[in-house]
Amino acid sequence: MNDERRGGRTPGDMLTRAVRAASPEPPFEAVDWDALHGRIMAQAPGILARSTMRRSWWDVAAAWAARGIPIAAASAAAAALALAFGGVPTPSRLAEYEALATLPTALEAELAADASPFEDDAAEDALTWALLSFEGEEP
């Protein structure tokens, strides 16, 4: 729909026209294409050898260090702030956390006890056996 409003022109076409209007035409005739080809081909083996060369783990780690060190520092600062403003865990806080940790298990057991449609375990076992041994044919 955006292309229809622009008359079929895409943003890439519009950018190409703007760059061509702002810059002069390149001097294609003045370029020594054979010399350019020779320079590219002379540098290609060295570049290709570096890209296929097997790197050791410390080379990879060193390459990631520029990103990893700031991320690790920010993580450490966030952890320090969380500990500073959250306070040191006290026995009363730990007891609260333990009570909250057991809540889902207790809630699940309570709901499972209320939701059982069977009066005894024998009926539930019979249904489970029937479902597990069902092979697609009606008895």
C-alpha positions in Angstrom: 0.0 0.0 0.0 2.9 2.4 0.7 4.3 1.7 -2.7 1.0 2.6 -4.3 1.1 6.0 -2.6 4.6 6.6 -3.8 3.7 5.7 -7.4 5.4 2.3 -7.3 8.7 3.7 -6.1 10.4 2.0 -3.2 12.6 3.8 -0.5 15.7 2.2 -2.1 14.8 3.7 -5.5 14.2 7.1 -3.9 17.6 6.9 -2.1 19.4 5.9 -5.3 17.9 8.9 -7.1 18.9 11.2 -4.3 22.5 10.0 -4.1 22.9 10.2 -7.9 21.5 13.8 -7.9 23.8 14.8 -5.1 27.0 13.3 -6.4 28.8 13.6 -9.8 28.9 10.7 -12.2 31.9 8.5 -11.5 34.7 8.6 -14.1 34.5 5.0 -15.3 36.8 5.6 -18.2 39.6 7.0 -16.0 39.8 3.9 -13.8 42.5 1.4 -14.6 40.4 -1.8 -14.2 43.3 -4.2 -14.9 45.4 -2.6 -12.1 42.4 -2.7 -9.7 41.9 -6.4 -10.6 45.6 -7.1 -10.0 45.5 -5.4 -6.6 42.4 -7.3 -5.5 43.8 -10.6 -6.6 47.2 -9.9 -4.9 45.5 -9.3 -1.5 42.9 -12.0 -1.8 45.1 -15.0 -0.8 46.1 -13.4 2.5 42.6 -12.4 3.3 41.2 -15.9 2.4 44.0 -17.6 4.4 43.1 -15.6 7.5 39.4 -16.5 7.1 39.9 -20.2 6.7 42.6 -20.5 9.4 41.5 -22.4 12.4 41.4 -20.2 15.5 42.1 -21.4 19.0 39.7 -20.9 21.9 41.6 -18.0 23.4 41.4 -16.1 20.1 37.7 -16.5 20.1 37.5 -15.5 23.7 39.6 -12.4 23.0 37.3 -11.4 20.2 34.3 -11.6 22.6 36.1 -9.8 25.4 35.2 -6.4 24.0 31.5 -7.2 24.4 31.8 -9.6 27.4 33.7 -7.4 29.8 31.1 -4.6 29.8 28.2 -7.1 30.0 29.8 -8.8 33.0 30.5 -5.5 34.7 26.9 -4.4 34.2 25.7 -7.7 35.5 27.9 -7.4 38.6 26.7 -3.9 39.2 23.0 -5.0 38.9 23.7 -7.8 41.4 25.4 -5.5 43.8 22.4 -3.0 43.6 20.0 -5.9 44.1 21.8 -7.0 47.2 22.3 -3.5 48.5 18.7 -2.5 48.2 17.1 -5.9 48.7 19.0 -6.3 52.0 20.7 -9.4 53.4 18.5 -12.4 53.7 17.5 -12.9 57.3 16.0 -16.0 58.8 12.5 -14.5 58.8 12.8 -13.7 55.1 14.1 -17.1 54.4 11.1 -18.6 56.2 8.8 -16.5 54.1 10.5 -17.6 50.9 10.3 -21.3 52.0 6.6 -20.9 52.7 6.1 -19.4 49.2 8.1 -22.1 47.6 5.9 -24.9 49.1 2.7 -23.1 48.2 2.4 -24.4 44.6 2.9 -28.0 45.7 0.3 -27.7 48.5 -2.1 -26.0 46.1 -1.7 -28.7 43.5 -2.3 -31.5 46.1 -5.4 -29.7 47.4 -6.8 -29.3 43.9 -6.0 -32.8 42.9 -7.8 -34.2 46.0 -10.9 -32.1 45.2 -10.9 -32.9 41.5 -10.8 -36.7 41.7 -14.1 -38.2 40.3 -13.5 -41.6 41.8 -14.6 -42.9 45.2 -11.8 -45.4 45.5 -8.4 -46.1 43.8 -9.7 -49.4 42.2 -11.9 -47.5 39.8 -9.2 -45.1 38.9 -6.7 -47.9 38.3 -9.3 -49.7 36.1 -9.8 -46.7 34.0 -6.0 -46.1 33.7 -5.5 -49.7 32.6 -8.3 -49.5 30.1 -6.9 -46.3 28.6 -3.3 -47.6 28.4 -4.3 -50.9 26.8 -6.7 -49.4 24.3 -5.6 -50.2 20.7 -8.3 -48.5 18.7 -11.0 -51.1 18.7 -14.3 -50.9 20.5 -15.0 -54.0 22.8 
